[in-house]
Amino acid sequence: MTHPSPVGLFLDFYGTITSGDRDTVEAICQRVIEEHDLPLAAGAMGVQWGRRFFALIERSNGKQFRTLLDCQRISLAQTLSHLGLEVPCDGYVEPFRRYMRQPRLQPEVVDALRAIELPICLVSNADHDDLLAAIEHSGLRFDEVVTSQQVRCYKPDPGIFRQALTRTGWSADRVLHAGDSLHSDVAGARAAGVRTVWVRRQRRISDLPRAEPDYTVADLCDLAVLLRRLRIDRSQAG
């Protein structure tokens, strides 16, 4: 099927524009393991925590909405309870909030964003103030920002993408969404009728494959090349 040239780009932030949370998650897990002498590796515990986190955010939309930090705290407590440990988790998840507010950029991001000629709307599973702090910390600028806390809806629920379409005024067939998660980004955007680009980052701690992307790229420089090619191809076809 031939699609019209995109007029805008939806873009994930954490893990796509910034480094992922793997190092932070595994550092938290390692601290818990050492303090409570748990018999497993930090990476394995991180995967267990991540699966409970994904499951929880999918139950935290609308009237059941919880902030991302609350979802991290609750899912960590669930993970520790499964391991026979009942302890307060507020102190353990505080490094995660520091990561959310001051993440490192992926190495190619600045050059790649300069090369992308389309307007960009961030679509992010994030507590709103934390994402705004991270954007300020990064020195980057975007045309629009839509967060899960604003719309009380987490990817992969398509509602957050529909809200982004409403906010930008773009039609679903004229936008692409790019992100590093097959579970959250690809499945969610496709459910909203938006074409998808999977940014295949190598340092994800875990994911839950649920959908096939329309395109796959290695990083955001490859994304810029793809977007330029799509626009050229469509202009020549017209």
N, C-alpha and C positions, 0 to 999 in steps of 0.2 A: 504494500500500500504506500502511496506517495503522500507525505504529510506536508502541510505548508511550512514555510520557513519560521523558526521560532522568533517571537518578539521579546521574550524574557526568559530568565533562568531562575528556577528555584534551586537553592543550594543549602545543603546541610552545613553545620558549623563544626561541632565537636567530632574529631576523628577524620574529618574531610578537609577543612581549612586548618584546623589545629591538630596537634598530636592527639592520639587517642588517650583514653584513661587507663590503659593497661598498667603502666608503671605505678600509677597512684593506687589502683585497686590491689595490685600484688604487694605493694609496700604496706597497705593497711592489713592485708591478710597475713603477711609475715609477722607484723607486730602482734596480731591476735594469737597466731600460732606459738610464737616465742613466749608470750606472757601466760598462756594457758596450756602449754606443752601438748598441743594437738598433733595427732599422728598423720599429717598430710602435708603436701607441698603447697606453697602459696598459689601457684598457677592453677592447681586442681581446685582449691578452695575458691579462687576467683571465678572459675567457670560455674561452680555451683551457685555462687552469689549472683552472677550475671543471669543465669536462667531464672532464678526467683525474681530478680529485678524486672526482667522482660515480662514475666507473667503478671507481676503486680501492676506495672504501668498500663497494661491492657485492661485491667479492672479498675482503673483510676480516672476514668473519663466522666465528664458531665457532673452529675450530683455527687458522684463518688470521687471527685478529683482530689488528688493529693499532690503536693509539690514534689519536684524531683528529689530534693534532699530528703524529704520524708520517705519517699519510695526507696532511696538508698538505705536509710536507717532501718526501715521495717524489713526489707529483704535481707539485710545483713543479720538482723536479729533472728529471722526465720532460719537462715543458714546455720547460725551458731546453735540455735535450739535443736536443729536436726543433728548436730554434732554433740549434743548433750551439754551445751553451755548456755546458761541464762545470765547474761550480763548487760548492763546499759551500753548502748552503741553510739551515743551522741559524740563522745570524744573520739571514737574510732573513725567516724565519717567526716569529721571536720577537715582533714586533708583533701577530701573529695571536693568540698566547697572551695577551698583555695585553688584547686586545679580548675574548677569551673570559672573562676574569676580571673585567673592569670595563666591560661594555657600557653604552651609554645606553639608557634606557627609551624606548619609543614614547610620544608625548605624552599619549595618552588612557588609558594603562594603569592608573594608580592609580584613577581614577574608574570605569573599566570593571570592574576586578576587584571593587570594592566592590559593584557592581550585579549581579554574577553570584552567584546564591544556591546554586549547586551546588558540591559538593566538587570540587577540581581536582587532577589528577595530571599533573605535567609528564612528557612523553615526549620525550626530547631526544637527538639525536646529539651527544654531548659527553663529554669526559673528566670523570670524576665530581668530582674535587676542584675542577676549574675551574668547573663549574656551581655547586657549593656556594658557592664564593667569589663568583660572580656574583650568586647569590640574596642572600647576605649583603650585598654591595655595594648591591644594589637596595633593601634593606629590605622586600622582599616575603616572604610566607609562603604555603606550599602544603601540601596535605594529604598528598601523596605525590610522590616523585621517582623516575623510572626513566630511567637513562642507558644509552647504548650500551656504555660501558665496563663497567658492572655486569653486563649480560646478554650481553656479547660479540656484539652484533648491532646493525647499523645500519638505520634506516629507509632505503629502503622495504621491507626484509625484514619480513614480518608478524610475525616472532618477537618483536620488541621490544614490539609491541602485545599479543601473547598473554601475555607476561610481565607487562605492566601490568594486564591483566585479572585474572591470577592474584593479583597483589599487592593489588589493590583489592577483589577479590571481586565486581566488577561483571560482568554478562553483556553480551556484545557488542551485543545489541539494546537495551540500556538506557544506552548511552554514545555521546557524539559526540567526534570528534577534530577540533580546529581547528589549522590551521597555514598557513604562507605558501607552501609548496612543493607544486605539483601532483605533482612527481616523488616526493619523500620522504614528505610527509604524506598526501596524498590517495591515491596509489597504494598505499602501505603499509598504511594503516588499512583501506581497502576490501578488501585481500587478507585481512585478519584478520576481516572481517565487521562492521567498525565504520563507522557513518555518518560523513560528513566535512563539514567546513566549510572552504572555502578563504578565507583572509584575504588579500585581493588587495592586497598592499603594492606600492608603485610603485617602490621603490628596489632590487629584487633585481638582482644583477649578471647572473644567467642562471638558467634553469630548464629542465627537460626534461619537457614535458607528457606525462603517461602515463595520466591518468584524469580522469573528470568528477566534480566534487564534488557532493554532495547539495545543498549550499547555498553561496552566495558572499556574503561581506560585505566592506565596505571597511576596517573596523578592529574593535577589540575592543568599542567601544561598540555598534556594529551587532551584534556577536556577542551581547552581553548582551540586546539587544532581541529577537533571534531566539530565544534560549533561553527568555526570558519568554513569548514568543508560543507556542512549542511546548508549554510546560507548561500555559498557559491553554487552548489548543486541545484538548489531550488531556483535561484535566479536564472541559471542556464536553462532549466527545464521550462521556465516561464517564457 
